[in-house]
Each structure stands twice: as structure tokens, then as C-alpha cells.
Amino acid sequence: MILAALAAGTAWARGDYQVISRGSWNGEIPSPQGPVVFTLVTPRGEYPLDEAALRRLTWVRLKTRYHPDERKDIEAVFEGVLLAQLLEEAGYPNPRRIRFEALDGYQISVEWSLISRFEPMIALYRDGRPLDSFFGPARVVFPYHRLRPDPVAYNSYWVWKLKRIVVLP
């Protein structure tokens, strides 16, 4: 679904995501050349990723409401990569579980099937600027309106200060 939607040259499903640029790692996860944004951990190894590596993937923009604990009814424009493409490019298009780990020690594991249908992204920018140090350098963002009827049930997956994404076997 991911590659078909991107290859078709259309915005992401339901028009939530605007494709800024298309890309792929073409089978090789690039080594970082600049500051590491977060690390992807798979059963095959650990892959520190910088912004340049992430920009080689399809870069998307999403206008959505904030996580409900931040600001009610205010929208922001986030930019980054789709988590599904990141996992697919790393060779794990349908992991059983993933774990998000934050710089402040917060971590949470989740069944991929539970969140994949919402098409979360890993955002590096908000409203045209890099995420500030409170939320960045990367964070998990969902198209808020897709979380209905119960967005509160998904609050814990809006991980900011993302340090690692771990693919669990």
C-alpha cells in the first residue's frame, strides 16, 4: 500500500499527507553523516539515523491537531517520514511489535497492527521549524482525526524526544 500510493504520485491515503519529495534507501540503510536524530533497532542491528538519511525516504507533511495533552483544538503542520516506510525500508514491513523509547526514559511497546492503520509519522519539523528541545529532535505524530472514537486511548503513543524505535520479534 505504501509504495503503491507513493508511486501513484498522489498524496497519502485519505488526503492526510502531502508528499513533499519521494525517496527510498534502495535496500541499504545509510550511515549518519551528521547528528543522529534517533536510532532504529532491528533484529539485524542498530542503525543511527540522521536527518539526511531520513530525507532520502519519502518526506511528507501533515496538518493535524496537536496531541490532546498539548493544546486543544490547535492545528500544526508536521514534516517527516511515515513510520511504515521506515520499517519497510529496514526490511520489517509488518513487525509484530515495536517499542518507542524517549530521551527522558519513557518507553512504550505496541502491537504494530494496533497503530499501523492510523499511519503514524516520525516528525522532525513543526510549522516549518525543527522541533524544539522539549519535543525533539523527533516525535511520533498521528493524524488526530483518525483516532476516533477514542483518541485518548492512543495518547501514550505520541512519543516525543524520540531516541529509539525498536522492532521486536
HELIX and SHEET records of a PDB file:
HELIX    1   1 ILE A    2  ALA A    7  1                                   6    
HELIX    2   2 ALA A   13  GLY A   15  5                                   3    
HELIX    3   3 GLU A   51  ARG A   55  1                                   5    
HELIX    4   4 LEU A   83  GLU A   89  1                                   7    
HELIX    5   5 TRP A  112  ILE A  115  1                                   4    
HELIX    6   6 SER A  116  PHE A  118  5                                   3    
HELIX    7   7 TYR A  144  LEU A  147  5                                   4    
HELIX    8   8 PRO A  151  TYR A  157  5                                   7    
SHEET    1   A 5 TYR A  17  SER A  21  0                                        
SHEET    2   A 5 TRP A  59  ARG A  65 -1                                        
SHEET    3   A 5 GLU A  75  LEU A  82 -1                                        
SHEET    4   A 5 MET A 121  ARG A 126 -1                                        
SHEET    5   A 5 ARG A 129  PRO A 130 -1                                        
SHEET    1   B 5 TYR A  17  SER A  21  0                                        
SHEET    2   B 5 TRP A  59  ARG A  65 -1                                        
SHEET    3   B 5 GLU A  75  LEU A  82 -1                                        
SHEET    4   B 5 MET A 121  ARG A 126 -1                                        
SHEET    5   B 5 ARG A 139  VAL A 141 -1                                        
SHEET    1   C 5 GLY A  45  ASP A  50  0                                        
SHEET    2   C 5 VAL A  36  THR A  42 -1                                        
SHEET    3   C 5 LEU A 162  LEU A 168  1                                        
SHEET    4   C 5 ARG A  97  ALA A 102 -1                                        
SHEET    5   C 5 GLN A 107  GLU A 111 -1                                        
END                                                                             
